[in-house]
Amino acid sequence: MNWDTVEGNWKKFTGTVKEQWGKLTDDDIARINGNREQLEGMIQERYGVAKDKAKEQVDSWMSRH
């Protein structure tokens, strides 16, 4: 799956995003609105991880869906 699929179907993926990253609020998810950079940034902010770790987490999540 590529990110365009996620972005185009963001509402469908919000549940799995919340399961994966429970510290993200509904407002965070609405603000992200399918933008991968925004998602990675929010993961960095909420979980205190480096940019490369956030990217790895998103890549891993995408490979499972």
QUISUL-V764960 format. One record per residue. N is the residue number from 0. RES is the residue in one small letter. SS is DSSP state (H for helix, E for strand, L for the rest). PHI is phi as a letter, one per 30 degrees, with the letter a starting at -180 (* if undefined). Layout:
n: {N | N}
res: {RES | RES}
ss: {SS | SS}
phi: {PHI | PHI}
This chain:
n: {0 | 1 | 2 | 3 | 4 | 5 | 6 | 7 | 8 | 9 | 10 | 11 | 12 | 13 | 14 | 15 | 16 | 17 | 18 | 19 | 20 | 21 | 22 | 23 | 24 | 25 | 26 | 27 | 28 | 29 | 30 | 31 | 32 | 33 | 34 | 35 | 36 | 37 | 38 | 39 | 40 | 41 | 42 | 43 | 44 | 45 | 46 | 47 | 48 | 49 | 50 | 51 | 52 | 53 | 54 | 55 | 56 | 57 | 58 | 59 | 60 | 61 | 62 | 63 | 64}
res: {m | n | w | d | t | v | e | g | n | w | k | k | f | t | g | t | v | k | e | q | w | g | k | l | t | d | d | d | i | a | r | i | n | g | n | r | e | q | l | e | g | m | i | q | e | r | y | g | v | a | k | d | k | a | k | e | q | v | d | s | w | m | s | r | h}
ss: {L | L | H | H | H | H | H | H | L | H | H | H | H | H | H | H | H | H | H | H | L | L | L | L | L | H | H | H | H | H | H | H | L | L | L | H | H | H | H | H | H | H | H | H | H | H | H | L | L | L | H | H | H | H | H | H | H | H | H | H | H | H | H | H | L}
phi: {* | c | d | e | d | d | e | d | b | e | e | d | c | d | d | d | d | d | d | d | b | d | d | d | d | d | d | e | d | d | d | d | h | i | d | d | d | d | d | d | d | d | d | e | d | d | c | i | c | d | e | d | d | d | d | d | d | d | e | d | d | d | d | d | b}
